[in-house]
Amino acid sequence: MLSKRERDLLKLIVEDYIQTARPVSSKALCKCLNCSSATIRSEMANLEEMGLLEKTHISSGRVPSEKGYRYYVDNIMEPKELHGEDMLKLQTIFHNHSLMLDDYITKSMEIVSDMTSLTAVVLGKSSKENRVSKIEVVPLNEKDLIAILITDKGHVEHRSLSITETVSLKDIKQTVDLINKMIIGTLIDEVGSKLEFEVKPIIAKYVKQHEVLYNAFYNAFSDVSDSANIVMKGRKNILMNPEFDDVSRIREIINKFEDKDIVEKIEEEDKGINIYIGSETEFDDNVTIIKTKYTVKGEEGTIALIGPKRMEYDRVIALLEYIKERIEK
């Protein structure tokens, strides 16, 4: 149990280090606590002995340890109201009623990533009741298309289609119309089999260039399922922090961002805002992950922010709470 002065001292050191990324010296704290430098050094030594502070090298001041951050988050940090400027930036997204659910989530997390210089992760897991609402196609040129599958829960899948030979817009439209008629209402796990066993036998009767078009759509959507849909924004943001100025550390973090199995472990299971610091993350000992689960119309997902342990915990929590609340509305 810390004394009031020890708590105040730890709070000052954590919050100063979060802002400056520089070890905090006893001299810098004298005015704040109205104590002598010797008294501060003694208290800092006590906190270091308890494992809440550590030195980066012999002559430096102190920095929070992983244990120190955890104590700060659990016992000292106070809830923070969202700053007006932060709220205004996010409201521009949530007031845009033309967006789909996926767009609300990814765009708001992209804004938060830019505001905080952290990496944002969205893990959307479509519920097993997710059914196809419609498929749309956007031609890019004579041989390349973007196909969009939209579900009744607002989940959106974008797929690139490359046609091996030139086809008419009329055949493309007929193919899309036929597929829509036959798979609307289909569970997304069953789209592949529906295309193979029901659409394929019929399409030849109505579409001249049926083979090349069927193959393109089958290759695009045969693997649609309720598996995790991963979106990451601001991967490079985390590397702008001084903690990651070592080339080998940068390479290690980037490799983990590219590993789908590691990223999928970020998925949240508990309700509320959850904070995992360093070794608690199962991702990397040098980062903090703050994450929360959202549930909308039976569809669950996780939003998370990844950054150095030296992050503005109170601000990040307020941002995630705001986004979660708006998503679930």
C-alpha positions as CSV (number, residue, x, y, z in Angstrom):
1,M,0.0,0.0,0.0
2,L,1.5,3.3,-1.0
3,S,1.5,6.4,1.1
4,K,-0.2,9.5,-0.3
5,R,3.2,11.1,-1.2
6,E,4.3,7.9,-2.9
7,R,1.1,7.8,-4.9
8,D,1.4,11.5,-5.9
9,L,5.0,10.9,-6.8
10,L,4.2,7.9,-9.0
11,K,1.4,9.7,-10.7
12,L,3.7,12.7,-11.5
13,I,6.4,10.4,-12.9
14,V,4.1,8.3,-15.0
15,E,2.3,11.3,-16.5
16,D,5.5,13.3,-17.0
17,Y,7.1,10.4,-18.8
18,I,4.0,9.8,-20.9
19,Q,4.3,13.4,-22.2
20,T,8.0,13.7,-22.6
21,A,9.5,10.2,-23.1
22,R,12.4,11.4,-20.9
23,P,13.4,9.9,-17.5
24,V,12.1,12.0,-14.6
25,S,14.7,13.4,-12.2
26,S,14.1,14.2,-8.5
27,K,15.0,17.9,-9.1
28,A,12.1,18.3,-11.5
29,L,9.6,17.1,-8.9
30,C,10.7,19.2,-5.9
31,K,8.4,22.1,-6.7
32,C,5.4,19.9,-7.5
33,L,5.6,18.1,-4.2
34,N,7.1,20.9,-2.1
35,C,9.8,18.6,-0.9
36,S,13.6,18.6,-0.9
37,S,15.5,16.8,-3.6
38,A,16.9,14.3,-1.0
39,T,13.3,13.5,0.1
40,I,12.2,12.9,-3.4
41,R,15.2,10.7,-4.1
42,S,14.4,8.6,-1.0
43,E,10.8,8.1,-2.1
44,M,11.9,7.3,-5.6
45,A,14.3,4.7,-4.2
46,N,11.4,3.1,-2.3
47,L,9.2,3.0,-5.4
48,E,12.1,1.4,-7.3
49,E,12.5,-1.2,-4.6
50,M,8.8,-2.0,-4.9
51,G,9.3,-2.5,-8.6
52,L,7.1,0.4,-9.7
53,L,10.0,2.5,-11.1
54,E,13.2,1.6,-12.9
55,K,16.3,3.3,-14.2
56,T,17.2,3.3,-17.9
57,H,20.9,3.7,-17.0
58,I,23.0,4.5,-13.9
59,S,22.9,8.3,-14.1
60,S,19.4,8.7,-15.3
61,G,16.2,9.7,-13.6
62,R,13.4,7.1,-13.2
63,V,10.8,5.8,-15.6
64,P,7.7,3.7,-14.8
65,S,8.1,0.0,-14.9
66,E,5.4,-2.4,-16.3
67,K,4.3,-2.9,-12.7
68,G,4.3,0.9,-12.2
69,Y,2.0,1.4,-15.2
70,R,-0.3,-1.3,-13.9
71,Y,-0.6,0.3,-10.5
72,Y,-1.2,3.7,-12.1
73,V,-4.0,2.4,-14.3
74,D,-5.7,0.3,-11.5
75,N,-5.3,2.7,-8.5
76,I,-4.3,6.3,-9.5
77,M,-5.6,7.2,-13.0
78,E,-8.8,9.1,-13.0
79,P,-11.5,8.9,-15.8
80,K,-11.1,11.6,-18.4
81,E,-13.9,13.2,-20.4
82,L,-13.4,13.3,-24.1
83,H,-11.8,16.5,-25.3
84,G,-14.1,18.6,-27.4
85,E,-11.8,18.6,-30.4
86,D,-11.5,14.8,-30.3
87,M,-15.3,14.5,-30.1
88,L,-15.9,16.9,-33.0
89,K,-13.6,14.9,-35.3
90,L,-15.4,11.7,-34.5
91,Q,-18.9,13.2,-34.8
92,T,-18.2,14.0,-38.5
93,I,-18.2,10.2,-39.0
94,F,-21.1,9.2,-36.9
95,H,-23.3,12.0,-38.3
96,N,-22.8,10.7,-41.8
97,H,-25.9,8.5,-42.1
98,S,-24.9,7.2,-45.6
99,L,-22.2,5.0,-44.2
100,M,-22.4,1.2,-43.5
101,L,-21.6,-0.2,-40.1
102,D,-18.2,-1.4,-41.2
103,D,-17.4,2.1,-42.5
104,Y,-18.4,3.8,-39.2
105,I,-16.1,1.5,-37.3
106,T,-13.0,1.6,-39.5
107,K,-13.2,5.3,-40.3
108,S,-13.6,6.3,-36.7
109,M,-10.7,4.1,-35.6
110,E,-8.6,5.5,-38.4
111,I,-9.2,9.0,-37.0
112,V,-8.3,7.9,-33.5
113,S,-5.1,6.3,-34.8
114,D,-4.1,9.6,-36.4
115,M,-5.0,11.6,-33.3
116,T,-3.1,9.4,-30.9
117,S,-0.2,8.1,-33.0
118,L,-1.2,4.6,-32.1
119,T,-2.1,1.6,-34.3
120,A,-5.8,0.8,-34.5
121,V,-7.1,-2.7,-35.0
122,V,-10.7,-3.7,-35.8
123,L,-11.6,-7.4,-35.5
124,G,-15.1,-7.9,-36.8
125,K,-16.6,-11.3,-36.5
126,S,-19.8,-11.8,-38.4
127,S,-22.5,-13.8,-36.6
128,K,-23.6,-17.1,-38.0
129,E,-26.9,-15.5,-38.8
130,N,-25.3,-13.1,-41.2
131,R,-27.1,-13.4,-44.6
132,V,-26.3,-12.0,-48.0
133,S,-28.3,-8.8,-48.7
134,K,-26.9,-8.0,-52.1
135,I,-23.9,-8.1,-54.4
136,E,-22.8,-5.0,-56.3
137,V,-20.1,-4.5,-58.9
138,V,-18.0,-1.5,-59.8
139,P,-16.1,-1.9,-63.2
140,L,-12.6,-0.4,-63.1
141,N,-11.7,-1.1,-66.7
142,E,-12.5,-3.8,-69.3
143,K,-11.0,-6.6,-67.2
144,D,-10.9,-5.5,-63.6
145,L,-13.9,-5.1,-61.2
146,I,-14.5,-4.5,-57.6
147,A,-17.3,-6.8,-56.3
148,I,-19.0,-5.8,-53.0
149,L,-21.0,-8.3,-50.9
150,I,-23.3,-6.7,-48.3
151,T,-25.0,-8.6,-45.5
152,D,-28.2,-7.9,-43.6
153,K,-26.1,-7.0,-40.5
154,G,-24.2,-4.3,-42.4
155,H,-21.1,-6.4,-42.9
156,V,-19.3,-5.5,-46.2
157,E,-16.8,-7.6,-48.1
158,H,-14.8,-6.0,-51.0
159,R,-13.1,-8.3,-53.5
160,S,-11.1,-7.6,-56.6
161,L,-12.1,-9.5,-59.7
162,S,-9.8,-9.9,-62.7
163,I,-11.5,-11.2,-65.9
164,T,-9.2,-13.2,-68.1
165,E,-10.8,-11.9,-71.3
166,T,-12.9,-8.9,-72.3
167,V,-16.6,-9.2,-71.4
168,S,-19.5,-7.0,-72.1
169,L,-21.1,-4.8,-69.4
170,K,-24.4,-6.5,-70.4
171,D,-23.1,-10.0,-69.4
172,I,-21.6,-8.6,-66.2
173,K,-25.0,-7.1,-65.3
174,Q,-26.9,-10.3,-66.1
175,T,-24.4,-12.3,-64.0
176,V,-24.8,-10.0,-61.0
177,D,-28.6,-10.0,-61.3
178,L,-28.7,-13.8,-61.5
179,I,-26.4,-14.3,-58.5
180,N,-28.4,-11.8,-56.5
181,K,-31.7,-13.5,-57.3
182,M,-30.2,-16.9,-56.2
183,I,-28.2,-16.1,-53.1
184,I,-30.0,-13.2,-51.4
185,G,-30.8,-14.5,-47.9
186,T,-28.1,-17.1,-48.0
187,L,-26.0,-17.6,-44.9
188,I,-22.5,-16.2,-45.6
189,D,-21.0,-19.6,-44.7
190,E,-23.0,-21.2,-47.5
191,V,-22.2,-18.7,-50.3
192,G,-19.5,-20.9,-51.9
193,S,-21.7,-24.1,-52.1
194,K,-24.7,-22.0,-53.4
195,L,-22.5,-20.6,-56.2
196,E,-21.2,-24.1,-57.1
197,F,-24.3,-26.2,-56.9
198,E,-27.1,-23.8,-57.8
199,V,-25.8,-20.8,-59.7
200,K,-23.2,-22.6,-61.9
201,P,-25.8,-25.0,-63.6
202,I,-28.1,-22.0,-64.3
203,I,-25.8,-19.3,-65.4
204,A,-24.9,-20.9,-68.8
205,K,-28.5,-20.5,-69.9
206,Y,-28.6,-16.8,-69.6
207,V,-25.0,-15.4,-69.9
208,K,-23.0,-15.7,-73.1
209,Q,-19.6,-15.4,-71.4
210,H,-20.7,-17.4,-68.5
211,E,-17.7,-19.5,-67.8
212,V,-15.1,-16.7,-67.3
213,L,-17.6,-14.6,-65.3
214,Y,-18.7,-17.5,-63.0
215,N,-15.1,-18.4,-62.3
216,A,-14.2,-14.8,-61.3
217,F,-17.2,-14.5,-58.9
218,Y,-16.6,-18.0,-57.5
219,N,-12.9,-17.3,-56.8
220,A,-13.9,-14.0,-55.1
221,F,-16.7,-15.2,-52.9
222,S,-16.3,-18.9,-52.4
223,D,-14.3,-18.4,-49.1
224,V,-16.7,-15.9,-47.5
225,S,-17.4,-17.0,-44.0
226,D,-17.9,-15.8,-40.4
227,S,-14.2,-15.8,-39.7
228,A,-12.5,-12.7,-38.3
229,N,-12.3,-9.8,-40.6
230,I,-9.1,-7.8,-39.7
231,V,-8.6,-4.2,-40.4
232,M,-5.5,-2.3,-39.2
233,K,-5.0,1.4,-39.4
234,G,-1.9,3.4,-38.7
235,R,0.6,0.5,-38.6
236,K,3.5,2.9,-39.0
237,N,2.2,5.3,-36.3
238,I,3.5,3.1,-33.4
239,L,7.0,3.2,-35.0
240,M,7.1,7.0,-34.7
241,N,7.5,6.6,-30.9
242,P,11.0,6.8,-29.5
243,E,10.6,3.3,-27.9
244,F,10.8,1.8,-31.3
245,D,13.8,3.5,-32.8
246,D,15.8,0.2,-32.9
247,V,15.8,-1.5,-36.3
248,S,15.5,-5.0,-34.9
249,R,12.6,-4.0,-32.7
250,I,10.8,-2.3,-35.6
251,R,11.2,-5.4,-37.7
252,E,9.8,-7.6,-34.9
253,I,6.7,-5.4,-34.5
254,I,6.0,-5.2,-38.2
255,N,6.3,-9.0,-38.5
256,K,3.8,-9.4,-35.7
257,F,1.4,-7.0,-37.4
258,E,1.6,-9.1,-40.6
259,D,0.9,-12.4,-38.7
260,K,-2.8,-12.9,-38.8
261,D,-2.8,-15.6,-36.1
262,I,-1.1,-13.2,-33.7
263,V,-3.4,-10.3,-34.5
264,E,-6.5,-12.5,-34.1
265,K,-5.5,-13.1,-30.5
266,I,-6.3,-9.4,-29.8
267,E,-10.0,-10.4,-30.0
268,E,-11.7,-9.3,-26.7
269,E,-13.8,-11.7,-24.6
270,D,-14.7,-9.5,-21.7
271,K,-17.1,-6.6,-21.6
272,G,-16.0,-3.0,-20.9
273,I,-12.6,-1.5,-21.6
274,N,-9.7,-3.9,-21.0
275,I,-6.0,-2.8,-20.7
276,Y,-3.1,-5.2,-21.2
277,I,0.4,-3.9,-20.5
278,G,3.6,-5.4,-21.8
279,S,3.9,-9.1,-20.9
280,E,0.1,-9.2,-20.3
281,T,-0.7,-8.6,-24.0
282,E,0.5,-12.0,-25.5
283,F,1.5,-9.7,-28.4
284,D,4.7,-8.0,-27.4
285,D,6.4,-7.1,-24.1
286,N,7.1,-3.6,-25.3
287,V,3.5,-2.5,-26.0
288,T,0.2,-1.8,-24.4
289,I,-3.1,-3.0,-25.9
290,I,-6.3,-1.3,-24.9
291,K,-9.4,-3.0,-26.3
292,T,-13.1,-3.5,-26.0
293,K,-15.9,-5.6,-27.5
294,Y,-18.9,-4.2,-29.4
295,T,-22.1,-6.0,-30.2
296,V,-24.5,-4.7,-32.9
297,K,-27.6,-6.7,-34.1
298,G,-26.0,-10.0,-33.1
299,E,-22.7,-9.2,-34.7
300,E,-19.7,-9.0,-32.4
301,G,-16.3,-7.5,-32.9
302,T,-13.3,-5.9,-31.1
303,I,-11.7,-2.5,-31.5
304,A,-8.3,-2.0,-30.1
305,L,-5.4,0.5,-29.9
306,I,-1.8,-0.7,-29.8
307,G,1.1,1.6,-28.7
308,P,4.0,1.9,-26.4
309,K,3.5,1.3,-22.7
310,R,4.0,5.1,-22.4
311,M,0.6,6.1,-23.7
312,E,-2.2,8.4,-22.6
313,Y,-4.3,5.7,-20.9
314,D,-7.1,8.1,-19.8
315,R,-7.5,9.6,-23.2
316,V,-7.4,6.3,-25.1
317,I,-10.0,4.8,-22.8
318,A,-12.3,7.8,-23.3
319,L,-11.9,7.5,-27.1
320,L,-12.7,3.8,-27.2
321,E,-15.7,4.2,-24.8
322,Y,-17.1,7.0,-27.1
323,I,-16.7,4.9,-30.2
324,K,-18.1,1.8,-28.6
325,E,-21.2,3.7,-27.4
326,R,-21.8,5.3,-30.8
327,I,-21.4,1.9,-32.6
328,E,-23.9,0.2,-30.4
329,K,-26.4,3.0,-30.8
